[in-house]
Amino acid sequence: MIEGSCHCGAVHFEVHKPLEWITECNCSVCRKLGTIWAHADESEIVLKHASGATIRYVWGDRTLAFHSCSTCGCTTHWLGLDKAAGTRMAVNMRLANPADIKGLRLRHFDGADSWAYLD
């Protein structure tokens, strides 16, 4: 299990899945947020936060909602908006302990152009 939280601790997550890699995306929002994502099914991630502890940002094709802590502003996770398309989500591994992700492979995803992994 890998845990992480925003800076103030109001939003906490646990990843209950062995991760093969984490992903750095170069789309306009991920690049500006500076995120590194761990993707999983919603059933494999536990989010802990009070109601109203996050604000969401939806843009572009409106398929994802990016969530940030409403207190400290850290981007914590995204959720898919079309549950018919699946229950994938991702959490921001920049908020995990660096020692916990040190050995994980970092893959680069071209979300800005080709929509493919670059490795």
ChimeraX attribute file (.defattr): number of C-alpha atoms within 10 A of each C-alpha:
attribute: neighborCount
match mode: 1-to-1
recipient: residues
	/A:1	11
	/A:2	16
	/A:3	18
	/A:4	22
	/A:5	25
	/A:6	21
	/A:7	16
	/A:8	12
	/A:9	13
	/A:10	16
	/A:11	25
	/A:12	20
	/A:13	22
	/A:14	17
	/A:15	23
	/A:16	15
	/A:17	15
	/A:18	10
	/A:19	15
	/A:20	10
	/A:21	14
	/A:22	20
	/A:23	20
	/A:24	21
	/A:25	22
	/A:26	18
	/A:27	15
	/A:28	10
	/A:29	15
	/A:30	17
	/A:31	14
	/A:32	9
	/A:33	12
	/A:34	14
	/A:35	22
	/A:36	21
	/A:37	23
	/A:38	21
	/A:39	22
	/A:40	18
	/A:41	15
	/A:42	16
	/A:43	12
	/A:44	15
	/A:45	22
	/A:46	13
	/A:47	17
	/A:48	14
	/A:49	15
	/A:50	9
	/A:51	6
	/A:52	8
	/A:53	15
	/A:54	22
	/A:55	14
	/A:56	15
	/A:57	13
	/A:58	13
	/A:59	10
	/A:60	7
	/A:61	6
	/A:62	11
	/A:63	13
	/A:64	18
	/A:65	17
	/A:66	21
	/A:67	21
	/A:68	20
	/A:69	24
	/A:70	15
	/A:71	15
	/A:72	15
	/A:73	14
	/A:74	21
	/A:75	27
	/A:76	26
	/A:77	24
	/A:78	21
	/A:79	19
	/A:80	18
	/A:81	16
	/A:82	12
	/A:83	10
	/A:84	7
	/A:85	9
	/A:86	11
	/A:87	14
	/A:88	19
	/A:89	22
	/A:90	22
	/A:91	30
	/A:92	25
	/A:93	26
	/A:94	19
	/A:95	19
	/A:96	18
	/A:97	13
	/A:98	11
	/A:99	7
	/A:100	13
	/A:101	16
	/A:102	9
	/A:103	10
	/A:104	12
	/A:105	12
	/A:106	16
	/A:107	16
	/A:108	16
	/A:109	18
	/A:110	15
	/A:111	17
	/A:112	14
	/A:113	9
	/A:114	9
	/A:115	12
	/A:116	12
	/A:117	13
	/A:118	9
	/A:119	7
